[in-house]
Amino acid sequence: RLKDVGGEAFYPLLEDDQPALPHSNSSNELSAAATLPLIIRERDTEYQLNRIVLFDRLLKAYPYKKNQIWKEARIDIPPLLRGITWAALLGVEGAIEAKYDAIDKDTPIPTDRQIEVDIPRCHQYDELLSSPEGHAKFRRVLKAWVVSHPNLVYWQGLDSLCAPFLYLNFNNEALAYACMSAFIPKYLYNFFLKDNSHVIQEYLTVFSQMIAFHDPELSNHLNEIGFIPDLYAIPWFLTMFTHVFPLHKIFHLWDTLLLGNSSFPFCIGVAILQQLRDRLLANGFNECILLFSDLPEIDIERCVRESINLFRWTPKSATYRQYAQPPRHADSSGARSNLSCFSADYQDAPRSDLSRDSIKLDDLKAEVSPRISAEDLIDLCELTGPSHSKTPVKKTKPSKPKLLVVDIRNSEDFNRGHISGSINIPFTSAFTAEGDLIQCPATATLQSFKGRVVVIVGNAVKNTAAFSAHLVKNKYPRVCILDGGINKIKPTGLLTVPSPQI
């Protein structure tokens, strides 16, 4: 089959990093194959040969070639090298075997009984994981994780989370353990605390806001029938979807998940709901419960595509969580710095006066729409501050505005100073008693922006939250609130005053 493959295929040219984002170093003849569906690419022998040779060389140069591994992984990951590629994406390095061997995996601990109960129920359709050797490896890796994380506890679902790593590194338990130990702090920080209710509740509240942000009609319906994320989404996020999807789907889902930041799972969750959208909208509470007790077939390729699109539409700070992993110190080599906003976490960015502030969980739950930071607003509006301002000056190429700022203060306050390009719809005269928008030139502008990001700005949190909730009820997507209101923008010198009418 491979006799006609030229010798140069085995020696790909590894150029220095190019500033351009994902491009493959595979030969040009393969560029056509790269556009085919993933399932076809994974069965194309010539394509896989080129990808395996390329990844093999890049992985041998890890961590020096870390950036290039990330770029190539955005195209696809060869199944044969998926285990070690995932380890590279998770930043696993060091003496992992010695660390794993040093952990006591034999002394009985209270968790042993629960582990013994869970293992025979975890992905047992797979011959590898259902074998006696598979069970023994499962037991050792799970026990090693529990013993080495004394501040955390074993929760049901940890076995499902371990399964993909164990399957891919079946003959390298130390690597499976190292990957799992790197994955959990990034995507499930403090989910396995003994009392994790505050972490889970914040996560589910942000997820609810993401549903309202991307699909207000679906959000309204689910809230009306009382079908809240607490009833279906905990197994999704606690196991990062490994409890609801078979392994072959998890591999393709996690190939993208590992390239995203810790907020990317919210977009996967919304993408799953949108695939079931028609059935959810047509049914009541009981039918929805039944639907999720045995989740219908989900097209995972479509789910991945849609979740990436949802992620691109989501302002970085909209998914801010105070219980997410605290900022990590950048590595000395700077190898992962500035890779892309897709993989960088909002909480890792340097904090400033314009960053989002933490709020109480009850206040977060009371708001239908997410908050965004003043930094995000300035960035999305492409506002340019005066030369002495700390605000970075943006390039001024003409482009369609990405968002509309709706200032809901009264007209006197608006005329004293407002964000350039914003429209004024005073909260007190915006809606009818039934909750519909009162027609006026400003609301006509708002309607013309339907589908793009709408940021509500005011000086009273209660009013901005109520205004955004009304817009969501009126099926306006991508509605968010400026955290801190107009007062956050005032010190930047970015407010403008309308020219006096002569």
NORLIN-V808286 format. One record per residue. N is the residue number from 0. NEAR is the number of other C-alpha atoms within 8 Angstrom. D_FIRST is the distance of its C-alpha to the first C-alpha in Angstrom with 1 decimal. Layout:
# NORLIN-V808286
n=N near=NEAR d_first=D_FIRST
n=N near=NEAR d_first=D_FIRST
This chain:
# NORLIN-V808286
n=0 near=3 d_first=0.0
n=1 near=5 d_first=3.8
n=2 near=4 d_first=5.8
n=3 near=5 d_first=7.6
n=4 near=7 d_first=8.7
n=5 near=5 d_first=12.4
n=6 near=6 d_first=14.4
n=7 near=6 d_first=16.7
n=8 near=10 d_first=14.3
n=9 near=7 d_first=15.3
n=10 near=8 d_first=18.9
n=11 near=10 d_first=19.9
n=12 near=5 d_first=23.5
n=13 near=5 d_first=25.8
n=14 near=5 d_first=28.8
n=15 near=4 d_first=32.1
n=16 near=6 d_first=33.0
n=17 near=6 d_first=33.6
n=18 near=4 d_first=36.5
n=19 near=5 d_first=34.5
n=20 near=6 d_first=33.1
n=21 near=8 d_first=29.6
n=22 near=8 d_first=27.2
n=23 near=7 d_first=23.6
n=24 near=9 d_first=22.8
n=25 near=10 d_first=19.1
n=26 near=7 d_first=18.4
n=27 near=5 d_first=20.1
n=28 near=6 d_first=17.2
n=29 near=9 d_first=16.5
n=30 near=9 d_first=20.1
n=31 near=7 d_first=19.6
n=32 near=9 d_first=17.1
n=33 near=8 d_first=19.8
n=34 near=6 d_first=22.3
n=35 near=8 d_first=20.4
n=36 near=6 d_first=21.8
n=37 near=7 d_first=20.9
n=38 near=6 d_first=19.6
n=39 near=8 d_first=16.9
n=40 near=12 d_first=16.1
n=41 near=11 d_first=15.8
n=42 near=7 d_first=13.1
n=43 near=8 d_first=11.0
n=44 near=7 d_first=8.1
n=45 near=8 d_first=8.5
n=46 near=11 d_first=12.2
n=47 near=12 d_first=12.5
n=48 near=8 d_first=11.1
n=49 near=11 d_first=13.8
n=50 near=11 d_first=16.4
n=51 near=11 d_first=16.0
n=52 near=12 d_first=16.4
n=53 near=12 d_first=19.3
n=54 near=11 d_first=21.0
n=55 near=9 d_first=20.7
n=56 near=8 d_first=22.6
n=57 near=12 d_first=25.1
n=58 near=13 d_first=25.8
n=59 near=6 d_first=26.5
n=60 near=8 d_first=29.1
n=61 near=9 d_first=30.7
n=62 near=7 d_first=33.5
n=63 near=6 d_first=33.7
n=64 near=10 d_first=30.8
n=65 near=13 d_first=31.9
n=66 near=10 d_first=32.6
n=67 near=9 d_first=29.1
n=68 near=14 d_first=27.6
n=69 near=10 d_first=29.9
n=70 near=12 d_first=28.8
n=71 near=13 d_first=25.1
n=72 near=10 d_first=25.8
n=73 near=10 d_first=27.6
n=74 near=10 d_first=24.4
n=75 near=8 d_first=22.5
n=76 near=12 d_first=21.9
n=77 near=11 d_first=18.5
n=78 near=6 d_first=19.2
n=79 near=6 d_first=18.1
n=80 near=11 d_first=20.8
n=81 near=10 d_first=23.3
n=82 near=10 d_first=25.9
n=83 near=9 d_first=26.4
n=84 near=11 d_first=26.2
n=85 near=11 d_first=28.9
n=86 near=12 d_first=30.9
n=87 near=14 d_first=30.8
n=88 near=12 d_first=31.8
n=89 near=10 d_first=34.7
n=90 near=7 d_first=35.8
n=91 near=10 d_first=35.5
n=92 near=6 d_first=36.4
n=93 near=4 d_first=38.7
n=94 near=6 d_first=39.2
n=95 near=10 d_first=37.9
n=96 near=8 d_first=37.6
n=97 near=7 d_first=41.2
n=98 near=8 d_first=42.4
n=99 near=10 d_first=40.8
n=100 near=8 d_first=42.0
n=101 near=6 d_first=45.5
n=102 near=9 d_first=45.9
n=103 near=8 d_first=47.9
n=104 near=8 d_first=45.7
n=105 near=4 d_first=48.0
n=106 near=5 d_first=51.5
n=107 near=5 d_first=52.3
n=108 near=5 d_first=52.8
n=109 near=5 d_first=54.1
n=110 near=7 d_first=50.8
n=111 near=9 d_first=49.2
n=112 near=7 d_first=50.4
n=113 near=7 d_first=48.9
n=114 near=11 d_first=45.5
n=115 near=9 d_first=45.7
n=116 near=8 d_first=46.4
n=117 near=10 d_first=43.7
n=118 near=11 d_first=40.7
n=119 near=9 d_first=40.5
n=120 near=7 d_first=40.5
n=121 near=10 d_first=37.7
n=122 near=11 d_first=34.3
n=123 near=9 d_first=34.7
n=124 near=5 d_first=32.1
n=125 near=7 d_first=29.5
n=126 near=7 d_first=29.1
n=127 near=7 d_first=28.8
n=128 near=13 d_first=32.0
n=129 near=12 d_first=33.9
n=130 near=8 d_first=33.5
n=131 near=6 d_first=36.5
n=132 near=7 d_first=34.7
n=133 near=11 d_first=33.7
n=134 near=12 d_first=37.4
n=135 near=8 d_first=38.6
n=136 near=11 d_first=36.4
n=137 near=13 d_first=37.5
n=138 near=11 d_first=41.1
n=139 near=9 d_first=40.8
n=140 near=13 d_first=39.2
n=141 near=13 d_first=41.6
n=142 near=10 d_first=44.6
n=143 near=13 d_first=43.6
n=144 near=10 d_first=43.6
n=145 near=11 d_first=47.0
n=146 near=10 d_first=48.6
n=147 near=7 d_first=47.5
n=148 near=8 d_first=48.7
n=149 near=7 d_first=52.4
n=150 near=5 d_first=53.4
n=151 near=10 d_first=50.9
n=152 near=10 d_first=50.7
n=153 near=8 d_first=48.2
n=154 near=6 d_first=48.0
n=155 near=6 d_first=46.2
n=156 near=10 d_first=42.9
n=157 near=10 d_first=42.1
n=158 near=13 d_first=39.9
n=159 near=12 d_first=37.8
n=160 near=13 d_first=37.5
n=161 near=13 d_first=36.3
n=162 near=12 d_first=33.6
n=163 near=11 d_first=30.8
n=164 near=13 d_first=31.4
n=165 near=12 d_first=31.6
n=166 near=9 d_first=28.4
n=167 near=9 d_first=26.4
n=168 near=12 d_first=28.1
n=169 near=10 d_first=28.8
n=170 near=4 d_first=28.8
n=171 near=7 d_first=30.8
n=172 near=11 d_first=34.0
n=173 near=11 d_first=35.5
n=174 near=11 d_first=33.0
n=175 near=15 d_first=33.3
n=176 near=14 d_first=37.1
n=177 near=11 d_first=37.0
n=178 near=13 d_first=34.9
n=179 near=11 d_first=37.3
n=180 near=9 d_first=40.2
n=181 near=11 d_first=39.1
n=182 near=10 d_first=38.2
n=183 near=9 d_first=41.5
n=184 near=10 d_first=43.9
n=185 near=9 d_first=42.0
n=186 near=9 d_first=41.6
n=187 near=10 d_first=44.1
n=188 near=11 d_first=46.8
n=189 near=11 d_first=49.8
n=190 near=9 d_first=48.4
n=191 near=11 d_first=48.9
n=192 near=9 d_first=52.5
n=193 near=6 d_first=55.0
n=194 near=5 d_first=56.6
n=195 near=10 d_first=53.9
n=196 near=6 d_first=55.7
n=197 near=8 d_first=56.5
n=198 near=10 d_first=52.9
n=199 near=10 d_first=51.5
n=200 near=9 d_first=54.3
n=201 near=12 d_first=53.8
n=202 near=9 d_first=50.0
n=203 near=12 d_first=50.7
n=204 near=10 d_first=53.4
n=205 near=11 d_first=51.1
n=206 near=11 d_first=48.5
n=207 near=12 d_first=51.3
n=208 near=12 d_first=52.1
n=209 near=14 d_first=48.5
n=210 near=12 d_first=48.6
n=211 near=17 d_first=51.8
n=212 near=14 d_first=50.5
n=213 near=10 d_first=47.4
n=214 near=10 d_first=48.6
n=215 near=14 d_first=52.4
n=216 near=10 d_first=52.6
n=217 near=12 d_first=50.5
n=218 near=11 d_first=52.3
n=219 near=11 d_first=55.7
n=220 near=9 d_first=54.8
n=221 near=12 d_first=53.4
n=222 near=9 d_first=56.6
n=223 near=7 d_first=58.9
n=224 near=8 d_first=57.6
n=225 near=7 d_first=57.5
n=226 near=11 d_first=53.8
n=227 near=9 d_first=53.4
n=228 near=10 d_first=50.3
n=229 near=7 d_first=52.1
n=230 near=8 d_first=51.4
n=231 near=10 d_first=47.7
n=232 near=10 d_first=46.2
n=233 near=11 d_first=47.1
n=234 near=12 d_first=44.2
n=235 near=13 d_first=41.9
n=236 near=9 d_first=42.9
n=237 near=10 d_first=44.0
n=238 near=12 d_first=40.4
n=239 near=10 d_first=38.7
n=240 near=11 d_first=37.5
n=241 near=12 d_first=35.8
n=242 near=12 d_first=38.5
n=243 near=8 d_first=37.8
n=244 near=8 d_first=34.0
n=245 near=9 d_first=31.3
n=246 near=9 d_first=29.0
n=247 near=6 d_first=26.0
n=248 near=9 d_first=28.4
n=249 near=12 d_first=30.1
n=250 near=9 d_first=26.9
n=251 near=10 d_first=26.5
n=252 near=11 d_first=30.3
n=253 near=8 d_first=30.8
n=254 near=12 d_first=28.0
n=255 near=10 d_first=30.6
n=256 near=10 d_first=33.7
n=257 near=10 d_first=33.1
n=258 near=12 d_first=33.0
n=259 near=11 d_first=36.4
n=260 near=12 d_first=39.8
n=261 near=8 d_first=41.9
n=262 near=10 d_first=43.1
n=263 near=11 d_first=39.7
n=264 near=10 d_first=40.0
n=265 near=9 d_first=43.0
n=266 near=13 d_first=40.9
n=267 near=12 d_first=38.3
n=268 near=11 d_first=41.4
n=269 near=12 d_first=42.7
n=270 near=13 d_first=39.4
n=271 near=10 d_first=39.3
n=272 near=8 d_first=42.9
n=273 near=7 d_first=42.1
n=274 near=9 d_first=39.4
n=275 near=8 d_first=42.2
n=276 near=9 d_first=44.9
n=277 near=7 d_first=46.0
n=278 near=7 d_first=46.4
n=279 near=11 d_first=48.3
n=280 near=10 d_first=50.6
n=281 near=6 d_first=51.4
n=282 near=8 d_first=52.3
n=283 near=9 d_first=55.0
n=284 near=9 d_first=55.0
n=285 near=6 d_first=54.5
n=286 near=8 d_first=51.6
n=287 near=11 d_first=49.9
n=288 near=11 d_first=50.4
n=289 near=8 d_first=48.8
n=290 near=9 d_first=45.9
n=291 near=9 d_first=45.1
n=292 near=6 d_first=45.7
n=293 near=6 d_first=42.5
n=294 near=7 d_first=40.5
n=295 near=6 d_first=38.8
n=296 near=4 d_first=35.1
n=297 near=7 d_first=34.4
n=298 near=6 d_first=31.6
n=299 near=9 d_first=30.5
n=300 near=8 d_first=28.6
n=301 near=7 d_first=31.8
n=302 near=13 d_first=33.9
n=303 near=12 d_first=32.1
n=304 near=8 d_first=32.5
n=305 near=10 d_first=36.2
n=306 near=13 d_first=37.0
n=307 near=9 d_first=35.9
n=308 near=8 d_first=38.1
n=309 near=11 d_first=41.0
n=310 near=10 d_first=40.7
n=311 near=7 d_first=41.0
n=312 near=7 d_first=44.1
n=313 near=7 d_first=45.7
n=314 near=9 d_first=48.0
n=315 near=9 d_first=47.2
n=316 near=11 d_first=50.5
n=317 near=11 d_first=50.6
n=318 near=10 d_first=48.8
n=319 near=10 d_first=51.0
n=320 near=9 d_first=51.9
n=321 near=5 d_first=54.5
n=322 near=9 d_first=52.9
n=323 near=9 d_first=49.5
n=324 near=8 d_first=48.3
n=325 near=7 d_first=50.9
n=326 near=7 d_first=49.8
n=327 near=5 d_first=47.6
n=328 near=4 d_first=48.4
n=329 near=7 d_first=45.8
n=330 near=7 d_first=43.9
n=331 near=5 d_first=45.4
n=332 near=4 d_first=42.3
n=333 near=7 d_first=42.3
n=334 near=9 d_first=38.6
n=335 near=9 d_first=38.6
n=336 near=6 d_first=41.6
n=337 near=6 d_first=41.4
n=338 near=8 d_first=37.8
n=339 near=6 d_first=38.6
n=340 near=7 d_first=41.2
n=341 near=8 d_first=38.5
n=342 near=9 d_first=38.1
n=343 near=11 d_first=41.7
n=344 near=10 d_first=44.3
n=345 near=8 d_first=47.6
n=346 near=10 d_first=49.6
n=347 near=9 d_first=48.0
n=348 near=7 d_first=49.5
n=349 near=5 d_first=52.9
n=350 near=6 d_first=55.7
n=351 near=5 d_first=58.5
n=352 near=5 d_first=61.5
n=353 near=10 d_first=59.2
n=354 near=9 d_first=56.8
n=355 near=11 d_first=56.9
n=356 near=6 d_first=59.6
n=357 near=6 d_first=59.2
n=358 near=6 d_first=61.1
n=359 near=6 d_first=62.3
n=360 near=9 d_first=60.0
n=361 near=6 d_first=62.7
n=362 near=8 d_first=62.9
n=363 near=10 d_first=59.1
n=364 near=8 d_first=59.2
n=365 near=6 d_first=62.0
n=366 near=10 d_first=59.9
n=367 near=12 d_first=57.6
n=368 near=15 d_first=55.8
n=369 near=14 d_first=54.2
n=370 near=10 d_first=56.0
n=371 near=15 d_first=54.5
n=372 near=13 d_first=55.8
n=373 near=13 d_first=57.8
n=374 near=8 d_first=55.1
n=375 near=11 d_first=52.6
n=376 near=10 d_first=55.2
n=377 near=9 d_first=55.9
n=378 near=8 d_first=52.2
n=379 near=9 d_first=51.5
n=380 near=9 d_first=54.7
n=381 near=9 d_first=53.9
n=382 near=11 d_first=57.5
n=383 near=9 d_first=58.9
n=384 near=13 d_first=61.7
n=385 near=7 d_first=64.5
n=386 near=4 d_first=63.7
n=387 near=5 d_first=65.3
n=388 near=9 d_first=63.3
n=389 near=6 d_first=60.5
n=390 near=7 d_first=58.5
n=391 near=7 d_first=55.6
n=392 near=7 d_first=56.1
n=393 near=7 d_first=53.3
n=394 near=5 d_first=52.0
n=395 near=5 d_first=54.1
n=396 near=4 d_first=51.6
n=397 near=4 d_first=52.7
n=398 near=4 d_first=50.6
n=399 near=4 d_first=51.0
n=400 near=6 d_first=52.7
n=401 near=8 d_first=50.4
n=402 near=11 d_first=53.3
n=403 near=14 d_first=56.9
n=404 near=12 d_first=59.5
n=405 near=13 d_first=62.2
n=406 near=14 d_first=65.4
n=407 near=12 d_first=67.5
n=408 near=13 d_first=70.6
n=409 near=10 d_first=73.8
n=410 near=8 d_first=74.3
n=411 near=6 d_first=76.8
n=412 near=8 d_first=74.3
n=413 near=11 d_first=71.5
n=414 near=9 d_first=73.7
n=415 near=7 d_first=74.6
n=416 near=10 d_first=70.9
n=417 near=11 d_first=67.5
n=418 near=9 d_first=63.8
n=419 near=8 d_first=63.1
n=420 near=6 d_first=61.7
n=421 near=10 d_first=62.7
n=422 near=9 d_first=64.6
n=423 near=12 d_first=67.6
n=424 near=13 d_first=67.9
n=425 near=11 d_first=70.7
n=426 near=11 d_first=69.9
n=427 near=5 d_first=73.4
n=428 near=8 d_first=73.1
n=429 near=9 d_first=69.4
n=430 near=11 d_first=69.2
n=431 near=9 d_first=71.3
n=432 near=5 d_first=72.7
n=433 near=5 d_first=69.8
n=434 near=7 d_first=67.3
n=435 near=9 d_first=66.2
n=436 near=8 d_first=66.1
n=437 near=9 d_first=69.3
n=438 near=6 d_first=68.6
n=439 near=6 d_first=69.4
n=440 near=6 d_first=67.8
n=441 near=9 d_first=66.0
n=442 near=11 d_first=64.5
n=443 near=9 d_first=63.3
n=444 near=8 d_first=61.4
n=445 near=10 d_first=60.0
n=446 near=7 d_first=58.8
n=447 near=6 d_first=57.1
n=448 near=11 d_first=55.1
n=449 near=8 d_first=54.0
n=450 near=7 d_first=50.3
n=451 near=10 d_first=50.6
n=452 near=13 d_first=51.7
n=453 near=12 d_first=55.5
n=454 near=12 d_first=57.3
n=455 near=15 d_first=60.7
n=456 near=14 d_first=63.2
n=457 near=13 d_first=66.7
n=458 near=10 d_first=69.2
n=459 near=7 d_first=69.4
n=460 near=9 d_first=66.4
n=461 near=6 d_first=67.8
n=462 near=9 d_first=68.0
n=463 near=14 d_first=64.5
n=464 near=12 d_first=63.0
n=465 near=8 d_first=65.1
n=466 near=10 d_first=64.2
n=467 near=14 d_first=60.4
n=468 near=11 d_first=60.8
n=469 near=10 d_first=62.6
n=470 near=10 d_first=59.8
n=471 near=17 d_first=57.2
n=472 near=10 d_first=59.5
n=473 near=7 d_first=59.4
n=474 near=9 d_first=55.6
n=475 near=11 d_first=55.1
n=476 near=14 d_first=51.7
n=477 near=11 d_first=51.0
n=478 near=15 d_first=54.6
n=479 near=15 d_first=55.4
n=480 near=15 d_first=58.5
n=481 near=15 d_first=59.4
n=482 near=11 d_first=60.0
n=483 near=10 d_first=63.5
n=484 near=13 d_first=64.4
n=485 near=10 d_first=66.0
n=486 near=8 d_first=67.6
n=487 near=11 d_first=64.3
n=488 near=12 d_first=64.0
n=489 near=9 d_first=67.6
n=490 near=6 d_first=67.4
n=491 near=10 d_first=64.5
n=492 near=9 d_first=66.7
n=493 near=12 d_first=64.3
n=494 near=11 d_first=66.8
n=495 near=8 d_first=68.3
n=496 near=8 d_first=71.6
n=497 near=6 d_first=72.1
n=498 near=4 d_first=74.2
n=499 near=4 d_first=77.8
n=500 near=3 d_first=78.7
n=501 near=2 d_first=81.5
